[in-house]
Amino acid sequence: MGANVWEWVDSGPGDEAVTRGGSWWYGPAQMHHDHRQTKPRDTAVVYIGFRCARSLP
């Protein structure tokens, strides 16, 4: 799953939201967890999503 989609991470300024990572759409340069971008909060595209995670025992 790593680097498969931009991940929504928190609120941004005004009508913006912050995403991190990268996706197949943007190529390898953005495929890092510390790569952040802001996008309009109402953006809905196939390359922005979320990741499910849980702690292991």
LONU-642876 format. One record per residue (C-alpha): residue in one letter; x, y, z. Coordinates in pm, whole numbers, plus 50000, padded with zeros to 5 digits. Example, Ala and Ser with C-alpha at 12.3 -4.5 7.8 and 13.67 -1.06 7.14 Angstrom:
<pts>
a512304955050780 s513674989450714 
</pts>
This chain:
<pts>
m500005000050000 g502925023850058 a502905053249818 n499775041149643 v497675072049723 w498075106449871 e496895103750231 w494705130250399 v496505138350726 d495125169950886 s493495203650837 g495195230350635 p494715267750611 g491235280350519 d489575258650256 e492695237050214 a493515202350348 v496965186550385 t497955154150214 r501205135050240 g503005108850040 g502495104849670 s500655083149426 w501045064149104 w499625095048931 y502565117849024 g505545094548978 p508435084549206 a509685119149312 q506765124049557 m506715088549694 h507905098050043 h505875099850364 d507295134450439 h506195149650106 r503235172250190 q500875192549975 t497715212550031 k494665207249817 p491145221549820 r489185204850101 d486445193049864 t488865175049626 a487655140349524 v490005120849295 v491125084549264 y494675091549385 i493785106849726 g492525084550005 f493405070950346 r495305041950493 c493995018050755 a496465007951023 r496484990751357 s499044983951625 l500454948851643 p500634931051980 
</pts>
